[in-house]
Amino acid sequence: MSPKSYHHGHLRSAILNEAHSILESQGEEAMTMRRIANGVGVSAMAAYKHFANRDAILQALAIQGFNKLAHVTSSARKKNKLLADEQLVAIGVAYIMHGISHPKIYRVMFGQLTSGIPNPVTKSAADEAYSVLCDCLRDNAEHFGFEKEEAETHAFSVWSMAHGMTSLFVEGHARTRNFKTKAQQRAVATRGAELVARGISFRLGNEASDDR
């Protein structure tokens, strides 16, 4: 069978789509340049014109993953004109459920950030996804009872919960076996996000103290 003909930009996209498909169906170890090229219907040499090696493809997949995460969490926040607390919960639940639904790409995303010196473009994409949470807290700082300048500090606490719970599910921790269905997973994700939203609100804490 003769190699397929692709427009330059289309071939790059096709390679990434095939790599993503192999990652999801067979795992990261199955992702070889030759297998990816064969799946697309081109020579390995043609694939190398777009990506220097397998690691370059993993970096590109990580960037795609962070861009998608930013879109998912941003969309969740903007849905139905939510109140401040609801926005924070929506971001947390969207983050956790997205990671649970795409465990292999989630591993690749954060694996690229923690292996040596992160690629600047990958780090930028990760920062963009993180900024959705920071912006939510900054925009609603008065509601939560802290200064706008403190938003990123509090965002780290919120992200730690979301990333921690997601990682437990992604890695198949024994305790996650109690939450097998999507409904159960969403329920525990929502509960966790609600607890964090309540804990991050200094305003509510101060009001509670004044009431006593």
C-alpha positions in Angstrom: 0.0 0.0 0.0 1.4 3.4 -1.0 1.9 6.1 1.7 -1.0 8.5 2.2 -0.6 12.1 1.1 -1.2 14.8 3.7 -1.0 18.6 3.7 1.9 19.6 6.0 -0.2 20.8 8.9 -2.7 18.0 8.5 -0.1 15.3 8.9 1.1 16.8 12.2 -2.5 16.7 13.5 -3.0 13.1 12.2 0.2 12.0 14.0 -1.0 13.5 17.3 -4.5 11.9 16.8 -3.0 8.5 16.2 -0.5 8.9 19.1 -3.4 9.8 21.4 -5.5 6.8 20.1 -2.6 4.4 20.8 -2.0 6.0 24.3 -5.7 5.6 25.2 -6.0 2.0 23.9 -2.6 0.5 24.5 -0.7 2.7 26.9 2.3 5.0 26.7 4.8 2.1 26.2 3.1 1.1 22.9 3.7 4.6 21.5 6.6 4.2 19.1 7.3 6.4 16.1 7.1 3.5 13.7 3.7 2.3 15.1 2.3 5.9 15.0 3.5 6.4 11.4 2.1 3.0 10.4 -1.3 3.9 11.9 -1.3 7.2 10.0 -0.2 5.5 6.8 3.1 7.3 6.3 6.7 6.4 6.6 8.6 6.9 9.9 10.8 9.4 8.1 7.7 11.5 7.4 6.7 11.5 11.0 10.2 12.5 12.1 9.9 15.7 9.9 7.3 16.9 12.4 8.5 15.4 15.7 12.2 14.8 16.6 11.3 11.8 18.7 8.6 10.1 20.9 9.2 12.6 23.7 8.3 15.5 21.4 5.0 13.8 20.7 4.4 13.3 24.4 5.1 17.0 25.0 2.6 17.9 22.3 0.0 15.6 23.8 0.6 17.2 27.2 0.1 20.7 25.8 -3.2 19.5 24.2 -4.2 18.0 27.5 -3.7 21.2 29.4 -5.4 23.3 26.8 -8.4 20.9 27.0 -8.4 21.1 30.8 -8.4 24.9 30.7 -11.4 24.8 28.3 -13.3 22.3 30.4 -12.8 24.2 33.7 -13.4 27.6 32.2 -16.6 26.4 30.6 -17.8 24.9 33.9 -17.2 28.2 35.7 -19.1 30.3 33.1 -22.1 28.0 32.9 -25.4 29.4 34.1 -24.0 32.6 35.8 -23.0 30.7 38.9 -22.4 32.4 42.3 -18.8 32.6 43.6 -18.9 29.4 45.7 -20.6 27.5 42.9 -18.0 28.6 40.4 -15.2 27.2 42.6 -17.1 23.9 43.1 -17.8 23.7 39.3 -14.1 24.2 38.5 -13.1 21.5 41.0 -15.6 19.0 39.8 -14.8 19.6 36.2 -11.1 19.2 36.8 -11.5 15.9 38.8 -14.0 14.3 36.4 -12.0 15.3 33.4 -8.9 13.6 34.9 -10.8 10.5 35.9 -12.2 10.2 32.3 -8.7 10.6 30.7 -6.3 9.0 33.1 -3.5 8.2 30.6 -3.3 11.6 29.1 -3.5 13.0 32.7 -0.4 11.0 33.6 1.4 12.3 30.5 0.5 15.9 31.3 2.0 15.9 34.7 4.7 13.5 33.8 6.0 16.1 31.4 6.0 18.8 34.1 7.9 16.7 36.6 10.5 15.0 34.4 13.6 17.2 34.4 13.2 20.7 33.1 9.7 21.2 31.7 9.3 22.3 28.1 8.5 26.1 28.2 5.4 25.7 26.0 4.1 22.8 28.2 4.6 24.9 31.3 2.8 27.8 29.7 -0.2 25.6 28.8 -0.2 24.2 32.4 -0.1 27.8 33.8 -3.0 28.7 31.5 -5.1 25.9 32.9 -4.1 26.9 36.5 -5.0 30.5 35.8 -8.7 29.5 35.5 -8.7 28.7 39.2 -6.6 31.8 40.1 -8.9 34.1 38.1 -12.0 32.7 39.8 -10.5 33.4 43.3 -9.1 36.8 42.2 -12.5 37.9 40.7 -14.3 36.7 43.8 -11.8 37.7 46.5 -14.2 40.1 48.2 -16.8 37.4 48.5 -14.4 35.0 50.0 -12.9 37.6 52.3 -9.2 37.9 51.2 -7.2 40.3 49.1 -6.9 39.8 45.4 -3.1 39.5 45.8 -3.7 36.4 47.9 -5.7 34.6 45.3 -2.8 32.5 43.9 -1.8 31.3 47.4 -5.3 30.1 48.1 -5.5 28.6 44.5 -2.6 26.3 45.4 -4.6 24.9 48.3 -7.7 24.3 46.2 -5.7 22.8 43.4 -3.9 20.4 45.8 -7.3 18.9 46.7 -8.4 18.6 43.1 -5.1 17.2 41.9 -4.8 14.9 44.9 -8.2 13.4 44.5 -7.8 13.1 40.7 -4.4 11.4 41.1 -5.8 8.8 43.6 -8.5 7.8 41.0 -6.0 7.9 38.1 -3.5 5.6 39.9 -6.3 3.3 41.1 -5.8 3.7 44.9 -7.6 1.1 46.8 -10.0 3.5 48.5 -11.3 4.8 45.1 -12.8 1.3 44.6 -15.7 2.5 46.7 -16.6 4.9 44.0 -16.9 2.9 40.8 -19.7 4.6 38.9 -19.4 8.1 37.3 -22.3 9.2 39.6 -20.4 8.1 42.7 -17.2 9.7 41.5 -19.0 13.0 40.7 -20.7 12.9 44.1 -17.4 12.5 46.0 -15.7 15.1 43.8 -18.6 17.6 44.5 -18.4 16.9 48.2 -14.6 17.5 48.2 -15.0 20.7 46.2 -17.7 22.0 48.5 -15.6 21.4 51.6 -12.7 23.3 50.0 -15.0 26.2 48.9 -16.3 26.4 52.5 -12.9 26.3 54.0 -11.4 28.9 51.7 -14.1 31.5 52.6 -12.6 33.7 55.3 -15.7 35.9 55.1 -18.0 33.1 56.2 -15.5 32.1 58.9 -15.5 35.6 60.3 -19.2 35.9 60.2 -19.5 32.5 62.0 -17.2 33.8 64.7 -19.2 37.0 65.1 -22.4 35.1 65.5 -21.1 33.2 68.5 
